[in-house]
Amino acid sequence: MDTTPIVVSAYVHAPLARVWEYYTASEHVTQWNYASDDWYCPTATSDFVVGGHFSYTMAAKDGSASFDFGGTFTEIIPQERIAYTIDDDGRKVFVTFAQEGENVCVTVVFEPEQINSHQLQQGGWQAILDNFTQYIQTQILNI
């Protein structure tokens, strides 16, 4: 059983305040929180405070499957860091936001689950982060 944390990251060409807002606000989460184009995130709720709970529904567009991904926030440092514990199994996730020139590096470090391979988990979480990057950059260009 490999418990080595998995790391995914992406560079977003956007202001830090906007990256933070789009990553944390439920109305934006529903627009990017899925790993492939045949899935979507129909609902997202979040009590964005330490000790608060979030729940994101992820569903196949064809209606064949869906699940809720939820957790409890354990640390929030505005525009810098979010930590949470996943409801189902207590795994820990850490998200950092670092300004690097005109970009923001968003890094997600998470404890792996033991059902799927590290490669599959890393690929799925990276795809979600890539969707986030694409969404925010498209939104900023349209403003």
BAGUVEX-906135 format. One record per residue: x, y, z of N, C-alpha, C in turn. Coordinates in Angstrom, 1 decimal. Each point is the difference from the previous one (the first is absolute). Example, Ala and Ser with C-alpha at 12.3 -4.5 7.8 and 13.67 -1.06 7.14 Angstrom:
<gumis>
{n_c1=13.2 | n_c2=-5.7 | n_c3=7.8 | ca_c1=-0.9 | ca_c2=1.2 | ca_c3=0.0 | c_c1=0.9 | c_c2=1.2 | c_c3=0.0}
{n_c1=-0.4 | n_c2=1.1 | n_c3=-0.7 | ca_c1=0.9 | ca_c2=1.1 | ca_c3=0.0 | c_c1=-0.8 | c_c2=1.1 | c_c3=0.8}
</gumis>
This chain:
<gumis>
{n_c1=0.8 | n_c2=-1.2 | n_c3=0.0 | ca_c1=-0.8 | ca_c2=1.2 | ca_c3=0.0 | c_c1=0.9 | c_c2=1.2 | c_c3=0.0}
{n_c1=0.0 | n_c2=0.8 | n_c3=-1.1 | ca_c1=0.8 | ca_c2=1.2 | ca_c3=-0.2 | c_c1=-0.8 | c_c2=1.2 | c_c3=0.6}
{n_c1=0.6 | n_c2=0.6 | n_c3=0.9 | ca_c1=-0.7 | ca_c2=1.2 | ca_c3=0.6 | c_c1=0.7 | c_c2=1.3 | c_c3=-0.3}
{n_c1=1.0 | n_c2=0.0 | n_c3=-1.0 | ca_c1=0.7 | ca_c2=1.1 | ca_c3=-0.4 | c_c1=-1.0 | c_c2=1.1 | c_c3=-0.6}
{n_c1=0.0 | n_c2=1.2 | n_c3=0.6 | ca_c1=-0.9 | ca_c2=1.0 | ca_c3=-0.5 | c_c1=0.1 | c_c2=0.2 | c_c3=-1.5}
{n_c1=-1.1 | n_c2=0.4 | n_c3=-0.7 | ca_c1=0.0 | ca_c2=0.3 | ca_c3=-1.4 | c_c1=-0.1 | c_c2=1.5 | c_c3=-0.2}
{n_c1=0.8 | n_c2=0.5 | n_c3=-1.0 | ca_c1=0.0 | ca_c2=1.5 | ca_c3=-0.2 | c_c1=-0.4 | c_c2=0.3 | c_c3=-1.4}
{n_c1=-0.9 | n_c2=0.9 | n_c3=-0.2 | ca_c1=-0.3 | ca_c2=0.6 | ca_c3=-1.3 | c_c1=0.1 | c_c2=1.5 | c_c3=0.1}
{n_c1=0.3 | n_c2=0.6 | n_c3=-1.1 | ca_c1=0.1 | ca_c2=1.5 | ca_c3=0.0 | c_c1=-0.3 | c_c2=0.5 | c_c3=-1.4}
{n_c1=-0.3 | n_c2=1.3 | n_c3=0.0 | ca_c1=-0.3 | ca_c2=0.8 | ca_c3=-1.2 | c_c1=0.3 | c_c2=1.4 | c_c3=0.2}
{n_c1=0.4 | n_c2=0.7 | n_c3=-1.1 | ca_c1=0.3 | ca_c2=1.4 | ca_c3=0.0 | c_c1=-1.2 | c_c2=0.7 | c_c3=-0.7}
{n_c1=-0.5 | n_c2=1.0 | n_c3=0.7 | ca_c1=-1.2 | ca_c2=0.7 | ca_c3=-0.5 | c_c1=0.4 | c_c2=1.4 | c_c3=-0.2}
{n_c1=-0.2 | n_c2=0.5 | n_c3=-1.2 | ca_c1=0.3 | ca_c2=1.4 | ca_c3=-0.4 | c_c1=-1.1 | c_c2=0.9 | c_c3=0.4}
{n_c1=-0.1 | n_c2=0.3 | n_c3=1.3 | ca_c1=-1.1 | ca_c2=0.8 | ca_c3=0.5 | c_c1=0.4 | c_c2=0.6 | c_c3=1.3}
{n_c1=-0.6 | n_c2=1.1 | n_c3=0.5 | ca_c1=0.3 | ca_c2=0.6 | ca_c3=1.3 | c_c1=-0.3 | c_c2=-1.0 | c_c3=1.1}
{n_c1=0.8 | n_c2=0.0 | n_c3=1.0 | ca_c1=-0.2 | ca_c2=-0.9 | ca_c3=1.2 | c_c1=-1.4 | c_c2=0.1 | c_c3=0.6}
{n_c1=-0.5 | n_c2=1.2 | n_c3=0.2 | ca_c1=-1.3 | ca_c2=0.1 | ca_c3=0.6 | c_c1=-1.1 | c_c2=-0.7 | c_c3=-0.9}
{n_c1=0.1 | n_c2=0.1 | n_c3=-1.3 | ca_c1=-0.9 | ca_c2=-0.6 | ca_c3=-0.9 | c_c1=0.1 | c_c2=-1.5 | c_c3=0.1}
{n_c1=1.3 | n_c2=-0.5 | n_c3=0.0 | ca_c1=0.2 | ca_c2=-1.5 | ca_c3=0.1 | c_c1=-0.6 | c_c2=-0.5 | c_c3=1.2}
{n_c1=0.2 | n_c2=0.7 | n_c3=1.1 | ca_c1=-0.6 | ca_c2=-0.5 | ca_c3=1.3 | c_c1=-1.5 | c_c2=0.0 | c_c3=0.0}
{n_c1=-0.6 | n_c2=1.0 | n_c3=-0.5 | ca_c1=-1.4 | ca_c2=0.1 | ca_c3=-0.1 | c_c1=-0.6 | c_c2=-1.1 | c_c3=-0.9}
{n_c1=0.6 | n_c2=-0.3 | n_c3=-1.1 | ca_c1=-0.5 | ca_c2=-1.0 | ca_c3=-0.9 | c_c1=0.2 | c_c2=-1.4 | c_c3=0.5}
{n_c1=1.0 | n_c2=-0.2 | n_c3=0.8 | ca_c1=0.3 | ca_c2=-1.3 | ca_c3=0.6 | c_c1=-1.0 | c_c2=-0.3 | c_c3=1.1}
{n_c1=-0.4 | n_c2=1.1 | n_c3=0.7 | ca_c1=-0.7 | ca_c2=-0.3 | ca_c3=1.3 | c_c1=-1.5 | c_c2=0.3 | c_c3=-0.1}
{n_c1=-0.5 | n_c2=0.7 | n_c3=-0.9 | ca_c1=-1.4 | ca_c2=0.4 | ca_c3=-0.1 | c_c1=-0.8 | c_c2=-1.1 | c_c3=-0.7}
{n_c1=-1.1 | n_c2=-0.5 | n_c3=0.7 | ca_c1=-0.8 | ca_c2=-1.1 | ca_c3=-0.5 | c_c1=-0.5 | c_c2=0.2 | c_c3=-1.5}
{n_c1=-0.4 | n_c2=1.3 | n_c3=-0.3 | ca_c1=-0.5 | ca_c2=0.2 | ca_c3=-1.3 | c_c1=1.1 | c_c2=-0.2 | c_c3=-1.1}
{n_c1=1.2 | n_c2=0.1 | n_c3=0.4 | ca_c1=1.1 | ca_c2=-0.2 | ca_c3=-1.0 | c_c1=0.4 | c_c2=-1.5 | c_c3=0.0}
{n_c1=0.0 | n_c2=-0.6 | n_c3=1.2 | ca_c1=0.4 | ca_c2=-1.4 | ca_c3=0.1 | c_c1=-0.8 | c_c2=-0.9 | c_c3=-0.9}
{n_c1=-1.3 | n_c2=0.3 | n_c3=-0.2 | ca_c1=-0.9 | ca_c2=-0.8 | ca_c3=-0.8 | c_c1=0.4 | c_c2=0.1 | c_c3=-1.5}
{n_c1=0.8 | n_c2=1.0 | n_c3=-0.4 | ca_c1=0.4 | ca_c2=0.2 | ca_c3=-1.3 | c_c1=1.3 | c_c2=-0.7 | c_c3=-0.4}
{n_c1=0.8 | n_c2=-0.5 | n_c3=1.0 | ca_c1=1.3 | ca_c2=-0.6 | ca_c3=-0.4 | c_c1=0.3 | c_c2=-1.3 | c_c3=0.8}
{n_c1=-0.8 | n_c2=-0.4 | n_c3=0.9 | ca_c1=0.3 | ca_c2=-1.2 | ca_c3=0.9 | c_c1=-0.4 | c_c2=-1.3 | c_c3=-0.6}
{n_c1=0.7 | n_c2=-0.4 | n_c3=-1.0 | ca_c1=-0.2 | ca_c2=-1.4 | ca_c3=-0.6 | c_c1=1.2 | c_c2=-0.3 | c_c3=-0.8}
{n_c1=0.2 | n_c2=-1.3 | n_c3=-0.1 | ca_c1=1.3 | ca_c2=-0.5 | ca_c3=-0.6 | c_c1=0.0 | c_c2=-0.3 | c_c3=-1.5}
{n_c1=-1.2 | n_c2=-0.1 | n_c3=-0.6 | ca_c1=-0.1 | ca_c2=-0.2 | ca_c3=-1.4 | c_c1=-1.3 | c_c2=0.6 | c_c3=-0.5}
{n_c1=-0.1 | n_c2=0.2 | n_c3=-1.3 | ca_c1=-1.1 | ca_c2=0.7 | ca_c3=-0.6 | c_c1=-1.3 | c_c2=-0.7 | c_c3=0.0}
{n_c1=0.0 | n_c2=-1.3 | n_c3=0.4 | ca_c1=-1.2 | ca_c2=-0.8 | ca_c3=0.1 | c_c1=-0.6 | c_c2=0.1 | c_c3=1.4}
{n_c1=0.7 | n_c2=0.8 | n_c3=0.9 | ca_c1=-0.5 | ca_c2=0.2 | ca_c3=1.4 | c_c1=-0.3 | c_c2=1.5 | c_c3=0.2}
{n_c1=-0.7 | n_c2=0.3 | n_c3=1.0 | ca_c1=-0.2 | ca_c2=1.4 | ca_c3=0.4 | c_c1=-0.2 | c_c2=0.0 | c_c3=1.5}
{n_c1=-0.1 | n_c2=1.3 | n_c3=0.5 | ca_c1=-0.3 | ca_c2=0.2 | ca_c3=1.4 | c_c1=-1.3 | c_c2=0.8 | c_c3=0.2}
{n_c1=-1.1 | n_c2=-0.7 | n_c3=0.1 | ca_c1=-1.3 | ca_c2=0.7 | ca_c3=0.0 | c_c1=-0.2 | c_c2=0.8 | c_c3=1.3}
{n_c1=0.6 | n_c2=-0.3 | n_c3=1.1 | ca_c1=-0.2 | ca_c2=0.7 | ca_c3=1.2 | c_c1=1.2 | c_c2=0.1 | c_c3=0.8}
{n_c1=0.2 | n_c2=1.1 | n_c3=0.7 | ca_c1=1.1 | ca_c2=0.2 | ca_c3=0.9 | c_c1=-0.5 | c_c2=0.9 | c_c3=1.2}
{n_c1=0.3 | n_c2=-0.4 | n_c3=1.2 | ca_c1=-0.3 | ca_c2=0.8 | ca_c3=1.1 | c_c1=1.2 | c_c2=0.1 | c_c3=0.9}
{n_c1=0.1 | n_c2=1.1 | n_c3=0.7 | ca_c1=1.2 | ca_c2=0.2 | ca_c3=0.8 | c_c1=-0.2 | c_c2=1.0 | c_c3=1.1}
{n_c1=0.3 | n_c2=-0.4 | n_c3=1.2 | ca_c1=0.1 | ca_c2=0.9 | ca_c3=1.2 | c_c1=1.4 | c_c2=0.3 | c_c3=0.1}
{n_c1=0.5 | n_c2=1.0 | n_c3=-0.7 | ca_c1=1.5 | ca_c2=0.2 | ca_c3=-0.1 | c_c1=0.6 | c_c2=0.7 | c_c3=1.2}
{n_c1=0.0 | n_c2=-0.7 | n_c3=1.1 | ca_c1=0.7 | ca_c2=0.4 | ca_c3=1.3 | c_c1=0.6 | c_c2=-1.2 | c_c3=0.6}
{n_c1=1.0 | n_c2=0.2 | n_c3=0.8 | ca_c1=0.7 | ca_c2=-1.2 | ca_c3=0.7 | c_c1=-1.1 | c_c2=-0.7 | c_c3=0.8}
{n_c1=-0.1 | n_c2=-1.3 | n_c3=-0.2 | ca_c1=-1.1 | ca_c2=-0.8 | ca_c3=0.7 | c_c1=-1.2 | c_c2=-0.1 | c_c3=-0.9}
{n_c1=-0.1 | n_c2=0.8 | n_c3=-1.1 | ca_c1=-1.1 | ca_c2=0.0 | ca_c3=-0.9 | c_c1=0.1 | c_c2=-1.2 | c_c3=-0.9}
{n_c1=-1.1 | n_c2=-0.4 | n_c3=-0.6 | ca_c1=-0.1 | ca_c2=-1.2 | ca_c3=-0.9 | c_c1=-0.3 | c_c2=0.5 | c_c3=-1.4}
{n_c1=0.5 | n_c2=-0.9 | n_c3=-1.0 | ca_c1=-0.3 | ca_c2=0.2 | ca_c3=-1.4 | c_c1=-0.5 | c_c2=-1.3 | c_c3=-0.5}
{n_c1=-0.8 | n_c2=0.1 | n_c3=-1.1 | ca_c1=-0.4 | ca_c2=-1.2 | ca_c3=-0.7 | c_c1=-0.2 | c_c2=0.4 | c_c3=-1.5}
{n_c1=0.7 | n_c2=-0.8 | n_c3=-0.8 | ca_c1=-0.1 | ca_c2=0.2 | ca_c3=-1.5 | c_c1=-0.5 | c_c2=-1.2 | c_c3=-0.6}
{n_c1=-1.1 | n_c2=0.0 | n_c3=-0.8 | ca_c1=-0.5 | ca_c2=-1.1 | ca_c3=-0.7 | c_c1=0.7 | c_c2=-0.1 | c_c3=-1.3}
{n_c1=0.5 | n_c2=-1.2 | n_c3=-0.3 | ca_c1=0.6 | ca_c2=-0.2 | ca_c3=-1.3 | c_c1=-0.9 | c_c2=-1.1 | c_c3=-0.7}
{n_c1=-0.3 | n_c2=0.2 | n_c3=-1.2 | ca_c1=-1.0 | ca_c2=-0.9 | ca_c3=-0.7 | c_c1=0.4 | c_c2=-0.2 | c_c3=-1.5}
{n_c1=-0.3 | n_c2=-1.2 | n_c3=-0.5 | ca_c1=0.2 | ca_c2=-0.2 | ca_c3=-1.4 | c_c1=-1.1 | c_c2=0.7 | c_c3=-0.7}
{n_c1=0.3 | n_c2=0.6 | n_c3=-1.1 | ca_c1=-1.0 | ca_c2=0.7 | ca_c3=-0.8 | c_c1=-1.1 | c_c2=-0.9 | c_c3=-0.5}
{n_c1=0.3 | n_c2=-1.3 | n_c3=-0.2 | ca_c1=-1.0 | ca_c2=-0.9 | ca_c3=-0.5 | c_c1=-0.9 | c_c2=-0.6 | c_c3=1.1}
{n_c1=0.2 | n_c2=0.4 | n_c3=1.2 | ca_c1=-0.8 | ca_c2=-0.4 | ca_c3=1.1 | c_c1=0.4 | c_c2=-1.4 | c_c3=0.6}
{n_c1=1.1 | n_c2=-0.6 | n_c3=-0.5 | ca_c1=0.3 | ca_c2=-1.3 | ca_c3=0.5 | c_c1=0.7 | c_c2=-0.1 | c_c3=1.3}
{n_c1=0.5 | n_c2=1.1 | n_c3=0.5 | ca_c1=0.7 | ca_c2=0.0 | ca_c3=1.3 | c_c1=0.0 | c_c2=1.4 | c_c3=0.6}
{n_c1=0.1 | n_c2=0.0 | n_c3=1.3 | ca_c1=0.3 | ca_c2=1.3 | ca_c3=0.7 | c_c1=0.5 | c_c2=-0.3 | c_c3=1.4}
{n_c1=0.7 | n_c2=0.9 | n_c3=0.6 | ca_c1=0.4 | ca_c2=-0.1 | ca_c3=1.4 | c_c1=0.2 | c_c2=1.4 | c_c3=0.6}
{n_c1=0.0 | n_c2=0.1 | n_c3=1.3 | ca_c1=0.3 | ca_c2=1.2 | ca_c3=0.7 | c_c1=1.4 | c_c2=-0.1 | c_c3=0.6}
{n_c1=0.7 | n_c2=1.1 | n_c3=-0.3 | ca_c1=1.4 | ca_c2=0.1 | ca_c3=0.6 | c_c1=-0.1 | c_c2=1.1 | c_c3=1.0}
{n_c1=0.3 | n_c2=-0.3 | n_c3=1.3 | ca_c1=-0.2 | ca_c2=1.0 | ca_c3=1.0 | c_c1=1.1 | c_c2=-0.1 | c_c3=1.0}
{n_c1=0.1 | n_c2=1.0 | n_c3=0.8 | ca_c1=1.0 | ca_c2=0.1 | ca_c3=1.1 | c_c1=-0.2 | c_c2=1.1 | c_c3=0.9}
{n_c1=0.9 | n_c2=0.2 | n_c3=1.0 | ca_c1=0.0 | ca_c2=1.0 | ca_c3=1.0 | c_c1=1.2 | c_c2=0.8 | c_c3=-0.1}
{n_c1=-0.1 | n_c2=1.3 | n_c3=-0.1 | ca_c1=1.2 | ca_c2=0.9 | ca_c3=0.0 | c_c1=0.7 | c_c2=0.0 | c_c3=1.3}
{n_c1=1.3 | n_c2=-0.2 | n_c3=0.0 | ca_c1=0.8 | ca_c2=0.0 | ca_c3=1.2 | c_c1=0.9 | c_c2=1.2 | c_c3=0.1}
{n_c1=0.2 | n_c2=0.7 | n_c3=-1.1 | ca_c1=0.9 | ca_c2=1.2 | ca_c3=0.0 | c_c1=-0.4 | c_c2=0.8 | c_c3=-1.3}
{n_c1=-0.1 | n_c2=1.3 | n_c3=0.3 | ca_c1=-0.2 | ca_c2=1.0 | ca_c3=-1.1 | c_c1=0.9 | c_c2=1.2 | c_c3=0.2}
{n_c1=0.9 | n_c2=0.2 | n_c3=-0.8 | ca_c1=0.8 | ca_c2=1.3 | ca_c3=0.0 | c_c1=-0.3 | c_c2=0.6 | c_c3=-1.3}
{n_c1=-0.8 | n_c2=1.1 | n_c3=0.0 | ca_c1=-0.4 | ca_c2=0.6 | ca_c3=-1.2 | c_c1=1.1 | c_c2=0.3 | c_c3=-1.0}
{n_c1=-0.3 | n_c2=-0.4 | n_c3=-1.3 | ca_c1=0.9 | ca_c2=0.2 | ca_c3=-1.1 | c_c1=1.3 | c_c2=-0.7 | c_c3=0.2}
{n_c1=0.1 | n_c2=-1.0 | n_c3=0.9 | ca_c1=1.3 | ca_c2=-0.7 | ca_c3=0.2 | c_c1=-0.2 | c_c2=-1.5 | c_c3=0.1}
{n_c1=-0.9 | n_c2=-0.5 | n_c3=0.9 | ca_c1=-0.1 | ca_c2=-1.4 | ca_c3=0.3 | c_c1=-1.4 | c_c2=-0.4 | c_c3=0.5}
{n_c1=-0.4 | n_c2=-1.2 | n_c3=-0.5 | ca_c1=-1.2 | ca_c2=-0.7 | ca_c3=0.5 | c_c1=0.4 | c_c2=-1.4 | c_c3=0.3}
{n_c1=-0.5 | n_c2=-0.5 | n_c3=1.2 | ca_c1=0.2 | ca_c2=-1.4 | ca_c3=0.3 | c_c1=-1.4 | c_c2=-0.5 | c_c3=0.4}
{n_c1=-0.2 | n_c2=-1.3 | n_c3=-0.4 | ca_c1=-1.3 | ca_c2=-0.6 | ca_c3=0.4 | c_c1=0.2 | c_c2=-1.5 | c_c3=0.2}
{n_c1=-0.9 | n_c2=-0.6 | n_c3=0.6 | ca_c1=-0.1 | ca_c2=-1.5 | ca_c3=0.2 | c_c1=-1.2 | c_c2=-0.5 | c_c3=-0.7}
{n_c1=0.2 | n_c2=-1.0 | n_c3=-0.8 | ca_c1=-1.0 | ca_c2=-0.7 | ca_c3=-0.8 | c_c1=-0.9 | c_c2=-0.8 | c_c3=0.9}
{n_c1=-1.4 | n_c2=0.2 | n_c3=-0.2 | ca_c1=-1.0 | ca_c2=-0.7 | ca_c3=0.8 | c_c1=0.2 | c_c2=-1.5 | c_c3=0.0}
{n_c1=0.1 | n_c2=-0.6 | n_c3=-1.2 | ca_c1=-0.1 | ca_c2=-1.5 | ca_c3=-0.1 | c_c1=1.0 | c_c2=-0.7 | c_c3=0.8}
{n_c1=1.3 | n_c2=0.5 | n_c3=0.0 | ca_c1=1.0 | ca_c2=-0.8 | ca_c3=0.5 | c_c1=1.1 | c_c2=0.7 | c_c3=0.9}
{n_c1=-0.3 | n_c2=1.3 | n_c3=0.2 | ca_c1=0.9 | ca_c2=0.8 | ca_c3=0.8 | c_c1=1.3 | c_c2=0.4 | c_c3=-0.6}
{n_c1=0.2 | n_c2=-0.2 | n_c3=-1.3 | ca_c1=1.2 | ca_c2=0.4 | ca_c3=-0.7 | c_c1=0.1 | c_c2=1.5 | c_c3=0.1}
{n_c1=1.3 | n_c2=0.5 | n_c3=0.0 | ca_c1=0.2 | ca_c2=1.4 | ca_c3=0.1 | c_c1=0.4 | c_c2=0.6 | c_c3=-1.4}
{n_c1=-0.4 | n_c2=1.2 | n_c3=-0.2 | ca_c1=0.3 | ca_c2=0.7 | ca_c3=-1.3 | c_c1=0.5 | c_c2=1.4 | c_c3=0.4}
{n_c1=1.0 | n_c2=0.5 | n_c3=-0.7 | ca_c1=0.6 | ca_c2=1.3 | ca_c3=0.2 | c_c1=0.1 | c_c2=0.7 | c_c3=-1.4}
{n_c1=-0.6 | n_c2=1.2 | n_c3=-0.1 | ca_c1=0.1 | ca_c2=0.8 | ca_c3=-1.2 | c_c1=0.7 | c_c2=1.3 | c_c3=0.3}
{n_c1=1.0 | n_c2=0.3 | n_c3=-0.8 | ca_c1=0.7 | ca_c2=1.3 | ca_c3=0.2 | c_c1=-0.1 | c_c2=0.8 | c_c3=-1.3}
{n_c1=0.1 | n_c2=1.3 | n_c3=0.3 | ca_c1=-0.1 | ca_c2=1.0 | ca_c3=-1.1 | c_c1=1.3 | c_c2=0.9 | c_c3=0.1}
{n_c1=0.8 | n_c2=0.0 | n_c3=-1.0 | ca_c1=1.3 | ca_c2=0.8 | ca_c3=0.1 | c_c1=0.1 | c_c2=0.9 | c_c3=-1.2}
{n_c1=0.1 | n_c2=1.3 | n_c3=0.2 | ca_c1=0.2 | ca_c2=0.9 | ca_c3=-1.1 | c_c1=1.4 | c_c2=-0.2 | c_c3=-0.5}
{n_c1=0.1 | n_c2=-0.1 | n_c3=-1.3 | ca_c1=1.3 | ca_c2=-0.2 | ca_c3=-0.7 | c_c1=0.0 | c_c2=0.9 | c_c3=-1.2}
{n_c1=0.5 | n_c2=1.2 | n_c3=0.2 | ca_c1=-0.1 | ca_c2=1.0 | ca_c3=-1.2 | c_c1=-1.4 | c_c2=0.3 | c_c3=-0.2}
{n_c1=-0.4 | n_c2=-0.1 | n_c3=-1.3 | ca_c1=-1.4 | ca_c2=0.2 | ca_c3=-0.4 | c_c1=-0.9 | c_c2=-1.2 | c_c3=0.1}
{n_c1=0.5 | n_c2=-1.1 | n_c3=0.5 | ca_c1=-0.7 | ca_c2=-1.2 | ca_c3=0.2 | c_c1=-0.2 | c_c2=-0.4 | c_c3=1.4}
{n_c1=-1.0 | n_c2=-0.8 | n_c3=0.3 | ca_c1=-0.2 | ca_c2=-0.6 | ca_c3=1.3 | c_c1=0.2 | c_c2=-1.5 | c_c3=-0.2}
{n_c1=0.9 | n_c2=-0.6 | n_c3=0.9 | ca_c1=0.1 | ca_c2=-1.4 | ca_c3=0.0 | c_c1=-0.9 | c_c2=-0.6 | c_c3=1.0}
{n_c1=-0.9 | n_c2=-0.8 | n_c3=-0.5 | ca_c1=-1.0 | ca_c2=-0.7 | ca_c3=0.9 | c_c1=0.6 | c_c2=-1.5 | c_c3=0.1}
{n_c1=0.3 | n_c2=-0.4 | n_c3=1.3 | ca_c1=0.5 | ca_c2=-1.3 | ca_c3=0.2 | c_c1=-1.0 | c_c2=-0.7 | c_c3=1.0}
{n_c1=-0.3 | n_c2=-1.3 | n_c3=-0.4 | ca_c1=-0.9 | ca_c2=-0.8 | ca_c3=0.9 | c_c1=0.9 | c_c2=-1.2 | c_c3=0.4}
{n_c1=0.1 | n_c2=-0.3 | n_c3=1.3 | ca_c1=0.7 | ca_c2=-1.1 | ca_c3=0.5 | c_c1=-1.1 | c_c2=-0.8 | c_c3=0.8}
{n_c1=-0.1 | n_c2=-1.3 | n_c3=-0.4 | ca_c1=-1.0 | ca_c2=-0.8 | ca_c3=0.7 | c_c1=0.4 | c_c2=-1.4 | c_c3=0.3}
{n_c1=-0.5 | n_c2=-0.5 | n_c3=1.1 | ca_c1=0.3 | ca_c2=-1.4 | ca_c3=0.4 | c_c1=-0.8 | c_c2=-0.9 | c_c3=-1.0}
{n_c1=0.6 | n_c2=-1.0 | n_c3=-0.5 | ca_c1=-0.7 | ca_c2=-0.9 | ca_c3=-1.0 | c_c1=-0.9 | c_c2=-0.9 | c_c3=0.7}
{n_c1=-1.1 | n_c2=-0.4 | n_c3=-0.8 | ca_c1=-0.8 | ca_c2=-1.1 | ca_c3=0.5 | c_c1=0.6 | c_c2=-1.3 | c_c3=-0.5}
{n_c1=-0.4 | n_c2=-1.1 | n_c3=0.5 | ca_c1=0.7 | ca_c2=-1.3 | ca_c3=-0.2 | c_c1=-0.7 | c_c2=-0.9 | c_c3=-1.0}
{n_c1=-1.0 | n_c2=0.6 | n_c3=-0.7 | ca_c1=-0.7 | ca_c2=-0.8 | ca_c3=-1.0 | c_c1=0.6 | c_c2=0.1 | c_c3=-1.4}
{n_c1=0.2 | n_c2=1.3 | n_c3=-0.4 | ca_c1=0.5 | ca_c2=0.3 | ca_c3=-1.4 | c_c1=1.5 | c_c2=0.2 | c_c3=0.1}
{n_c1=0.6 | n_c2=-0.2 | n_c3=-1.2 | ca_c1=1.5 | ca_c2=0.2 | ca_c3=0.0 | c_c1=0.3 | c_c2=1.5 | c_c3=0.2}
{n_c1=1.2 | n_c2=0.3 | n_c3=0.4 | ca_c1=0.5 | ca_c2=1.3 | ca_c3=0.2 | c_c1=-0.1 | c_c2=0.8 | c_c3=-1.4}
{n_c1=0.3 | n_c2=-0.7 | n_c3=-1.1 | ca_c1=0.0 | ca_c2=0.6 | ca_c3=-1.3 | c_c1=-1.4 | c_c2=0.5 | c_c3=-0.3}
{n_c1=-1.0 | n_c2=-0.9 | n_c3=0.2 | ca_c1=-1.4 | ca_c2=0.4 | ca_c3=-0.3 | c_c1=-0.5 | c_c2=1.1 | c_c3=0.9}
{n_c1=0.4 | n_c2=0.0 | n_c3=1.3 | ca_c1=-0.4 | ca_c2=1.1 | ca_c3=0.9 | c_c1=0.6 | c_c2=1.3 | c_c3=-0.4}
{n_c1=1.3 | n_c2=0.0 | n_c3=-0.3 | ca_c1=0.7 | ca_c2=1.2 | ca_c3=-0.4 | c_c1=-0.6 | c_c2=0.5 | c_c3=-1.3}
{n_c1=-0.2 | n_c2=-0.9 | n_c3=-1.0 | ca_c1=-0.6 | ca_c2=0.5 | ca_c3=-1.2 | c_c1=-1.4 | c_c2=0.6 | c_c3=0.1}
{n_c1=-0.8 | n_c2=-0.5 | n_c3=0.9 | ca_c1=-1.4 | ca_c2=0.5 | ca_c3=0.2 | c_c1=0.1 | c_c2=1.4 | c_c3=0.7}
{n_c1=0.8 | n_c2=0.1 | n_c3=1.0 | ca_c1=0.1 | ca_c2=1.2 | ca_c3=0.8 | c_c1=0.7 | c_c2=1.1 | c_c3=-0.9}
{n_c1=0.9 | n_c2=-0.4 | n_c3=-0.8 | ca_c1=0.7 | ca_c2=1.0 | ca_c3=-0.9 | c_c1=-1.0 | c_c2=0.5 | c_c3=-1.1}
{n_c1=-0.8 | n_c2=-0.9 | n_c3=-0.5 | ca_c1=-1.0 | ca_c2=0.4 | ca_c3=-1.0 | c_c1=-1.0 | c_c2=1.0 | c_c3=0.6}
{n_c1=-0.4 | n_c2=-0.2 | n_c3=1.3 | ca_c1=-0.9 | ca_c2=1.0 | ca_c3=0.6 | c_c1=0.7 | c_c2=1.3 | c_c3=0.1}
{n_c1=1.2 | n_c2=0.0 | n_c3=0.5 | ca_c1=0.8 | ca_c2=1.2 | ca_c3=0.1 | c_c1=0.2 | c_c2=0.7 | c_c3=-1.4}
{n_c1=0.2 | n_c2=-0.8 | n_c3=-1.0 | ca_c1=0.1 | ca_c2=0.6 | ca_c3=-1.3 | c_c1=-1.3 | c_c2=0.6 | c_c3=-0.5}
{n_c1=-1.1 | n_c2=-0.6 | n_c3=0.3 | ca_c1=-1.3 | ca_c2=0.6 | ca_c3=-0.3 | c_c1=-0.2 | c_c2=1.3 | c_c3=0.8}
{n_c1=0.4 | n_c2=0.0 | n_c3=1.2 | ca_c1=0.0 | ca_c2=1.3 | ca_c3=0.8 | c_c1=0.8 | c_c2=1.1 | c_c3=-0.8}
{n_c1=1.2 | n_c2=-0.3 | n_c3=-0.4 | ca_c1=0.8 | ca_c2=0.9 | ca_c3=-0.7 | c_c1=-0.6 | c_c2=0.5 | c_c3=-1.2}
{n_c1=-0.6 | n_c2=-0.9 | n_c3=-0.8 | ca_c1=-0.6 | ca_c2=0.4 | ca_c3=-1.3 | c_c1=-1.3 | c_c2=0.9 | c_c3=0.3}
{n_c1=-0.8 | n_c2=-0.4 | n_c3=1.0 | ca_c1=-1.2 | ca_c2=0.7 | ca_c3=0.4 | c_c1=0.4 | c_c2=1.5 | c_c3=0.4}
{n_c1=0.9 | n_c2=0.1 | n_c3=0.9 | ca_c1=0.3 | ca_c2=1.4 | ca_c3=0.5 | c_c1=0.6 | c_c2=0.9 | c_c3=-1.1}
{n_c1=0.9 | n_c2=-0.6 | n_c3=-0.8 | ca_c1=0.6 | ca_c2=0.8 | ca_c3=-1.1 | c_c1=-1.0 | c_c2=0.4 | c_c3=-1.0}
{n_c1=-1.0 | n_c2=-0.9 | n_c3=-0.3 | ca_c1=-1.1 | ca_c2=0.4 | ca_c3=-0.9 | c_c1=-0.9 | c_c2=1.0 | c_c3=0.5}
{n_c1=-0.3 | n_c2=-0.1 | n_c3=1.3 | ca_c1=-0.8 | ca_c2=1.1 | ca_c3=0.7 | c_c1=0.7 | c_c2=1.3 | c_c3=0.0}
{n_c1=1.2 | n_c2=0.1 | n_c3=0.3 | ca_c1=0.7 | ca_c2=1.2 | ca_c3=0.0 | c_c1=0.1 | c_c2=0.7 | c_c3=-1.3}
{n_c1=0.2 | n_c2=-0.8 | n_c3=-1.1 | ca_c1=0.0 | ca_c2=0.5 | ca_c3=-1.3 | c_c1=-1.3 | c_c2=0.6 | c_c3=-0.4}
{n_c1=-1.1 | n_c2=-0.5 | n_c3=0.5 | ca_c1=-1.4 | ca_c2=0.4 | ca_c3=-0.3 | c_c1=-0.4 | c_c2=1.2 | c_c3=0.8}
{n_c1=0.7 | n_c2=0.4 | n_c3=1.0 | ca_c1=-0.4 | ca_c2=1.1 | ca_c3=0.9 | c_c1=0.3 | c_c2=1.4 | c_c3=-0.7}
</gumis>
